[in-house]
Amino acid sequence: MTRAIQLILVAGLLAALASAADRLYLKDGNYQLTNQYQVLTDRVRYYSTERGEWEEIPLELVDLDRTKKEAAEQQAVIQQQTKIVAEEDAAIRALREEVEKVPAETGVYYLHGDKLEPIKLAEPRIVTNTKRQVLKVLAPMPLAGKSTVELDGPVSPNKVDGHEPEFYFRLADDEPFGIAKLTPKKEARVVESLSILRVQRERLVDEQVELIPTFKKQAGELLYKIWAEKPLEPGEYALIEYTEGKMNPKIWDFSVK
């Protein structure tokens, strides 16, 4: 449902509620439609919206308690709906202002209070047995075997506060992305494990990465806001953009205290 349609429906609801509140109830269960009335000594003077003229009715026939009670209830509903719409509009404006602060350059930006802090693109390495190579210059790939994609150092230099960090992710291409939990390994952090198979003349790469459940909200073209579904436990993590089976991950690592 678009925002415009939502506003039309809310406006219609408020109009209907306002109309329902303009009822002068009688003790026999019937009512007169009116937009205003006056209680006099022994009668009620009201403007009939059906007939377009002022009329009077004996006070003893009017159920003023029900009339006032329903009017108060409907007014409370109108006020609540108006408050919700105002809060949603404020949230939309705040989000729009927040998105406008995201730089045009591709990358990951940590939302820290009202600031956006860029996270530096990491330099992953591939480890096969005892060999270690920079991933971007890896050539040729091993014919077969198991390898790992790792980041140097046991702890990321990028620290985040709290256990519910939020990020803006401006992608380079329309590729899969997510947040991964990294595995400690001596003086390194393992991003993913690779199983490389030789099938006739082709090599197949099976990538195994531990992605955690996340919420993703598109905020623009190739721009997303991403955060974990559950609070993150202390440890090492990374945002990853990748193409399955292509061995081309882009990694932005961070540490949760």
Secondary structure, DSSP 8 states (H G I E B T S, - for coil): --HHHHHHHHHHHHHHHHHHH-EEEBTTS-EEEEEEEEE-SSEEEEEETTTTEEEEEEGGGB-HHHHHHHHHHHHHHHHHHHHHHHHHHHHHHHHHHHHHTS-SSSEEEEEETTEEEEE-----EEEETTEEEEGGG--S--SSEEEEEEEESSS-S-EE-SS--EEEEE-SSS--EEEEE-EEETTEEEEEEEEEEEETTEEEEEEE--B--EEEEEEETTEEEEEESS---SEEEEEEE--TTS---EEEEEEE-
